[in-house]
C-alpha cells in the first residue's frame, strides 16, 4: 500500500467527531474531485488541521454548493439552498424570538417550524449532536429534522430576520452596556458644569488680575508642555525595539497541529481598483493556513461601486462580503462591530484597504497569544510606510510612525501602561472583544479608545515584532483630513475617560492614569498650544513689554525658552533615532525639520477642535491609492 492510499484510508472525523464515513470518498463518487485532489486536501489537513470539507473550498478545488450538497447526501438529508425562498416562506418567525443572532451564528442553525412535536431547522453544520440537543431542549420537542443549507444562507437569514437587532447592537452595543465609556455623549453634566465654572474663573481672572493670571496660565502651560514631551521621550527611549520583546514572543513554544481560525476584517469605502488588488494580494500572501482564514470584507451599503470592483477581482470563494446596514454614524468602528458578530475566528485582526502586512504576522500574533498570560487580549503590530521617499510629507510621516510604533508603543508595553492602539493590524481575542462590546461607533479613533478601554477592563495590550506597510499620505489636504480625525478622536477619548477621574485612578492606578493623561490628553493639547507658545515667545522677543505683555519674570522666560527649544530638540532626536533603527538613512536630514511638521499638526488640531463641537461623529475619509509608489520590500 502506498503512502497516498494509506492517508486516504485514515478515518476522518469532523464536526464534533460524528463524521465517521469518509467525506472524501463521497466527493470522488460524485465526480467532484479526483484522488490527487483529495490527497492534497488530506495532506493539508494532516499538516495544518481543519475540516476536510472546507479545505478544498478554501483552496478553490470545489464550490460551496458542491460541498453542502455532498454533506446532505452523506447524512441522507435534504439540501434546500436552491429553493430556500420557498422553504422559508412558511417559517414561524415567532420561534426566532427565543434566539439571539449570536446564537444562530454560533450553531449555524435556525428554527423553521414545529409540526407534531417535530422541529424543522435549517442547518449548515448537519449532524452536530450539541446543536440537535440544544434545539430539542429550547423548544421542548422530541425530534429535530435538519434541512441542509450553506453557511452563507444562514448568514443571509440572520441579516434578514435580525436586521433591527443587529443594527441596534452594532451602533449602541457599548452605549447600552456602559454608557460612561461611550463617546455618544460628548460631555456629561459634571463636565459641562466644570467647564462653565472654568470659563467663568478664567474670565474673572483676566478681568481682575490680568497680569498675574496670564503669568500663571503661561507658567502652567509651560510645565505641562515640557512634562508631556519629556514623558514621551523617556517612554520611547525605554522602548527600543527587540531588546525586551523578541526573545519572549518570537516563536511558539510547541508545534501547532491544528491552527485556530483567524478572522480578518477589512473595512472598505470608496476604494480604487489598485488598492483592492493590493489588499487581496496581501491577504493571499499571509503565511497562515488558508482554510483557517475567515476573511470578511465590509462595505457600506451605498458603496456599490467598490463591491462590484472587489468581486471582479475574483477573491477566494471562501471569503465573505458584507454590506453594513445604513445608519448614523457612518464610521469604521460601526462596520467592524457588524463584522464582529459574524466572525468565526478565535482571534481577529483588522487590516485597512492599503495595508501590506508581513506574511508571518498572524503566526507571530498567535505565538504572542500562546506564550503570554491570559490577561493579554490584544497585540499591536508595528505600522510603517512603503512610499516614504515620495515627498516631504511622506518622509515626515514615516519618521513619526517609526518613533511612535517602534519606540513609543513598545515603551508603554514594557512598563505595562495603557496603549492607544493604531487603526490597523490590531490582533484580538474574539471572546474578549465581544465581551466588552467591540468598538465605539461614535469615537473616530476607535483604536485608541479601545486600547484604553482594554486597560479599564483589566486586560493587557502588547506589541509584536511584525510590520504592516501602508501608503503614507502624500497630499497635504488629505493628511489634514486624516490627522484632524485622529486628534478629534483623542479628544473624544480624553473626555470619555475623564468623566470619573477618581474611578479611573482606582481602576488603572495613579501611574497608568497619569500616563493616559500624558499620551491621550497631552497629545492634542501640545498640538493646540504649540503655535500659541511660539507666537507668544517670538512676539515677546520683538515687542518686549508693549501693550498687552506684562513684565514677565526671568524664570518664566527661561521656562518658555527651554520648553520650546528643548521640547522640539527632543522630538528631533526621537525621529533621528527612529530613522537609524529602521535603517532609513535618507530620512535623517528630514528629522531636523520636525518643528515645521508640527505646524501641520496644529492646523489639524484646531480643525479637530472645531469638529468636536459641531461635527463630533463625522468620519473624514482618507483617500487611498493616490501614490505612484509600489510596495517592493521593507528595506
N, C-alpha and C positions, 0 to 999 in steps of 0.2 A: 504493500500500500504506500503510495507516495505521500509527500508532505501535504500537498494540496487536498487530497482526498481525506487525509487524517483531520485536517482543520474543519473541512466541511461536515464531517461526521460527528463533530463535537456537539453535544446537546446545547441548544441555545435557550436562554431564559431571559425574558424581558417582561416589563410591566408587572412588577412585584412577583416575578418568578413563575407566572402562570402559563407562559408560552412554552410548553414542552415540545410541541410539534414544530418542526423546522419551518420558519417563515421563508428561508432561502429556497427550500425545495418548492414551495408553493409559487414563488416568483418565477422560478425556472419552468415549472409545469405550465404556468400561464403564458410563457414565452415573453415575459417582461425583461428578464435579464438572462445572460448566459453564465456558464460555470466560471469563466475567468472573471467576470464582473462580481459574482458572488464571492470568489476568493479574495478579490481586492477589498470588498466590504468587510469580510471576516478578518482580514489582516489588520485593517484599520481598527476594528472593534477590539482585537486582541491587544494592540499597542496603546490605544487611547481610551478604550471603554466606550460605552454608549449603546443605544438601541440599534439593532441590526437594521430594522426597517428604515430608520431615519438616516442612516449613513449613506445609502445610495441616493436618497432625495437630496441631501445637502451636498453630495458630490456631483449631482447632475446626472446620475445614471438613470433615474426613473422620476416620474412626476408624483405629486401628492395624491392625485386621484388614483393612480395605479397602486400606490401603497395602500390606501384606505379601502379600495375595492378588494384587494387581496386579504386585508385584515378581516373584512366582513366574511369572506369565504372561509377563512381559517376558523372563525368562531361560529360558522353557519348562521350568520345574522344578515339582516337586510341592510344594504348600502343605499342610503336615501339622499345623498348630497345632490344628485341630479334632479330630484323632484322635491327639493327642500321647501320651496314656496307652498306647494300643495300640502305637504306634511304638516307644516306649521300653521296652516290656515285654521285648523281645529285645536290649536294649542290652548290649554286652560291657563291663561295668564295669571289667575289667582294663585296658582301654585308657586309662581316666581316670588311672591311676597314673602315666602319663608326663606329666601336665599338673598344673600348679598352678592353683588357682582364678583367680588374677590373669591367667593366660594365656588361659583360656577367656573371661573378661570382656573382655580386650583384643581378641581375634579375633572375639568374638561368634559362636563356633562351638564345637561339642562333638562328639567322635567317637562314632559309633553302633555300627558293627560292620564287620568285614572279611570279604568273600567273594570268592574267586577273584581275589586281588590288587587288589580294588576296595574302597576305604574309603568308607563312607557317613557323612556328617556332617550334623548339624543346624546350619543357618547363618541368622543374622538379617541378615547383610550378604552376600548372594549375589553371585557374580561377582568377588570380590576375588582378584586374581592372587596377592598375597602370602599370603593365607590358604591357598589351594589348594596352593601350593608348600611352605609350611611343613608342612602335614599330610602331603603326599607324602613329604617328607624324614624327618619324625618317625617315620612308620610304614612307610617303605620300600615304598611301593605305587606302581603305575603310573597308577592312575586314582582320582579323587575324585568321588564323587557327592554333590551338595548337595541337601538337603531343606530347604525354607524354613520357618522358624518366626519368631515375633515376638521382639523383643528382650526382652520380659517373659518369654517362655518360656525363653530362655537363662538369665535371672536366676533363675527358679524352679528350673531344673535344677541350677544352681550351688549354690543354697541346699540343695537336696535331697541331692546326691551329695557335696558338700564340707562337709557340716554340721559334722563334728568338726574338720576342718582350719581352717575359718573361725572357729569358736568359740575354738579354742586361740590362733590368731593375734590375734584381737580382744582377748583378755584378756592373753595372755602374750607378745605380739609384742615389746614393748620389753624385758621381763624376759629373754627368751631371747636377744635381740641384745646388750643391755648391762645386765646385772643391777644394776650400780652406779648406773645412772640411774633405777631403778625404786623406787617407794615401797612395793613389795610387802614388802620387809624394812624394818621401821621403823627399826632401828638395827643396824649391823653390829657385829662383835665388838670392833674397836678403840674404837668409840663407846661401847659398853657398859662396857668396861674403864675408859676415861677418865671416864665418868660416875660409876662406882663410886668411883674414886680421888678425884674432885672431892667427892663426898658425904663420904668419909672425911676429906678435908682440911678441909672446912668444919666438920664435927663436931669435929675436933680443935682447930681454931682457936677455935671458940666455947667449947670446954671450958677450954682452957689460957690463951687470950689474948682473953677475951670483949670487953673494951672496945676494944682496938686492932683486933681483927678486924672488929668491927661498924663502926668508923670507916672502915677500909679498904674494906670492901664498899660502904658507903654512898657513899664518895667515887668509887669506880669506876662505880657505877650512875649517879651524877650526871653524870659525864663522858660516858658512852655515851649517856645520855638526851639531853643537850643537843647532843652531836655529831650524833645521828640526826635530831633536829628541825631543827637548823641546816642540815644537809646537804640535807634535803628543801626547805627554803626557798630555798637557793641554786640548786638544780636547777630548782625551779618558776619562780623569777624569770627564769631563763635561757630558759625555755620559753614565754614569752608568745606567744600564738597568732599565726600568719600571718607573723611577721617574718622567719622564716628558711626557711619551707617552701613557702609558697603559690606564689611565682614559679617554683620549681623543678619542682613536680609537678602543677600545677593542670590543665594541658591536655596532650593527646597531641601530639607534635611533628608527626606525619604523619596524614593521614586514614586511618582504618581501613576497608579494603574488605571484610574478612572477619573478623568478630569471633570470638574464640576461645570455645569452650564454657565456661560458668561454672557450676560445681556449687554449689548452695545446700543446705546441710544444716540441717534443723530438728528437733532432738530434742524430743520431746513426752512428757509423762507426767501423766495426770490433769488435763487442761486443760479449762476450761469453754468453752461454745459461743462466747461473745463474744470470747474470746481467740483461738480458732481462726479465727473470721471476720476478726479484725484482722490476723493474720499472713498469711492467704491474700490479703486485700486489699492488704497492704503489698507482697507479692512481685509481685502483678499490676501494681502501680504502678511497679515498677523500670524505669527508662529504659535498658533493655538488650534486644536482640533476643530475643523470647520463644522463638524456635526455637533459640536458643543457650543457654537456661537449662536446666540439669539439676537439677530441684528434687526433693529426696529428704526425705520426712517419715519420721522414725524413731520407732517406737512400741515400748514394752515389750510382750512377748507377752501378759502378764496384763492389759494395759490395753485390753481390747476396747471399752470404752465410748467412749474417746477416738477410736479409729479409726472407729467407727460414726458418731460426730458429724462427723468430718472428711469422710468420704465423702458424708454427707448434704448438705454444703455445696457439692458439685459443683465441685471444683477442676479445672483443665485436665487433659485425659486424658493429656497428656504427662508429668505429674508422677508420681512413684513413691512408693508407701507400702511401708515395710519393717518387719517385726517383728524386733526384736533378740533373738537367742537367749537363753534363760534361762541363768542362771549368775551366780555371785558374782565380783566385786561388781556391784551394780545401779547403775551410775553413768552420768552423761552422757558422759564420755570413752569408756567402752566402747561406747556407742551410736554415737558419732562415728567410732570405729575401724571399726565394722561398715559404716557408710555410706561410709567412705573406700574400701573395697575395690570398691565398685560405682560410684564416682564416674567420670564421663566427661569432666569438665572439665579444662582446662589449669590453671585456677585454681579455688579453692574458698573459700566463706565460710560461717560459722556464724551463724545467727540464732536467738535464743531465741523462745519462743512469744509473748511480749508485745512483741516488737520492732517498731518502725516506722522503718526506715532511710530517709534522704533518697533520693529517686528516682534521683539521679545517682551514688550511692555506688559501684556496680560500675564505672562508667566512670572515676571518679576513681581507684579502685584499679588498674584496667587502665592508666591513664596513669602512675601511680606505678611499676608494674612495668616499663612500657615505657621510661620515662625514667631508670630507676635502674640502677646496676651489677648484674651478675649475682648477686652475693652476697646481695642483698636477697631474702629468701624469704617475708617476711610483712609486711603492713601492717595497722595497727590503726586503726579509725575511732574518733572520739570517741563517748562514751556520755553521755546526759543523760535527764532525766525530763519527761514531759508533765503529770504531776499534782503538780507541785512545791508548789502552794499549798493542798494538801488539809489538812495538819495540821503540827504541829511536826516530826514525824519526816521527812515527805517534804521539808520545806524544808531541814532539815539534811543530808539525804541528797543533795539536789540541789547544795547548796553543796560538799559533799565531792567529788562526781563532777565538778563543774565545775573545781575546782582540780586534781584528780588527772589527769583526761584532757586538759584543755586546757593545763595548765601542766606537771605532773609528767612525764607520758609524753613530751611534746614536748621538755622539757629533757633527758631521758635520750637521746632520739633525737638531739638536737643535738650532744651530747658522745659519741655512739657508745657508750653504756653499755647493759648488759643491760636489756631492757624486760619486766617481768612483764605479760603480756597480760591484757586483760579477757576475760570469759567469752563474749563475743559480738562480732559484727562484726569478727572477725579474718579477713583475706584471705590465703590461702596459695598458693604454688606446689605443685601436687599432687605432682609428682615428688619434690620435696624432702621433703614431709610423709611420703610413703611410705618414702623412704629412711631417715628417722630413726624409723620405726615409729610414726608418728602420736602419739596421746596416751597418757598413762599412766593406765590404768583405776583404779589404786589411789591416785591422787592426787586429792583432792576439790577442788583448784583447779588442774585440768589446764591451764588457760590460763597461769597464772603459771609453772608448771613448764615448759611448752613454750617460753615466751619465754626462760627461762634456758637450756634445752637447745639452742635455736637458737644462742645465743651460744657455748655449749660446742662446738657442731658447726661453728663458724666461719661461721655465717650471720647476716645482719643483719635487724633488725626496724625498720620505720619507722612513721610515722603519716601519715594522710591527713586532709585538712580536710573531713570529712563527719561528720555526727552521726546516730547511731541513737537514737531516743527510746524509752524504756522506761517501765514502770509502777513507780514507787517504792513500796517497802513502806510501807503506811500503818498496819500492825498491828505493835505492839511485839514480840509473841511471834514473829510471822513474821520480823521483822527480825533478832531474836536468832538464830533458826534459820539464816537465811541468812548472817549475819555470822560466826557461830561456825564454819560450814563453811569460809568463806573464810580465816579465821585459822588453822584447823586445816591447811588446805592450804598456807599459807605456812610453817607449822611443818614439815610434811612435806617441802616443797621445800628448806628450810634444812638439814634432816637429810640429805637425799639428796646435796646438793652440798657438804656439809661432811664427807663421808666421807673424801675425799682432798684436803685444803685445798691442799697443795703442788702437786698435779697440776692443780687448778683454777686456781691462780695462774699456773702455767706456760701453761695454755690461754688464759685470759682476759687475763692481765696483772694486775699488782697493783691498778691504779686501778679496773679493771672488777670485779675480785674484791671490793675494798673497797666499791664501790657496791652490789653484790649483798648484802653483809652489812648495809649501812645500810638498804636497802629491804626485802629479804625477811626477813632475820633481825631487823632492828631494829624493824619494824612490830609484830609480835606482842609483842616484848619491851617496847616502850613502852606498849602496851595493858595488859600484865600488871603493869608496875611503877608505872604512873601512880597507882592508888589507894593503893599502899603508900607512895609518896612523899608524897602529900597527907596521909594519916593520920599518918605519922611526923612530918612537919613540924608539922602542927597540934597533935599531942599534945605535941611538944617545946615548942611555943609556950605551951601551957597548963600542962604539968606540969614544964617545965624539966628538972631533973636527978633527978626522982623515980625511985625503984626501978630500972627496967631501963635508964634512959638514962644513958650515960656522959657525962663532961664533954666536949661536942662543941666542937672548936676553932672559932673565929670564921670562919676561911676556909671550912670545910666548911658552916657555917650559911649563909654568903653564897652559896656554890656552889649549895646546895639551893634557896635563895630565887630566885636567878637562873634556875635550871633550870625551876622551876615557873612563875614569873611570865613570864619571857621566852619560854619554850617555848610556853606557852598563848597569849601575845600574838602570837607569830609565826604560829601556826596561825589565829588570828582574822584577822590581816591577809591571809593567803592566801585564806581564804574570802571576805573582803571584796572583794579584787581580782578573784576569780573571778566574784562577783556582778556587778561592773561590766563585766567582759569579756563576759558573756552578756546584759547589759542586764536582769538580774533585779533591778531596783532594790527591789522589795518585800521581797527576802530580805536586804537589807543589815543591818537591825537584828538579824536572827537570827544573823548571824556572830558577834556578841558572846556568844552562848550556846554556843559551841563546847566549852568545858570541861564543860558538862552533857552534851553529846552524847558526849564521851569516856568518861563513866561507863558508857554503854551498850556502848561498845567493850570496856571492861574486863570487864564481865559476860560478853559473848560470848567474850572471850579465855580466861577461866577455864573456861567450858564447853568451849571448843575443846581446852584442855589436858587436861581430863578425858577427852574423847572420843578424843584422840590415844592415850591409854594403854589405854582399854577398848573403844573402838569406832572404830578408825582408818580404816576404809573405809566407814563408814556415811555415806550421802548424805542429808542433810536437805533434803527437797523444799521449795522455795519456792512458796507458793500464789500463783497469778496470778488476775487478774480480780476482785480484791476492792475495787478503787477504783470510785467512781461517776463519776470524771472521764473525759472522752473526749478523744482527741488532736485538736487543732484546727490548731495551727500551731506553728512553732518560736520564735515571739516570746514 
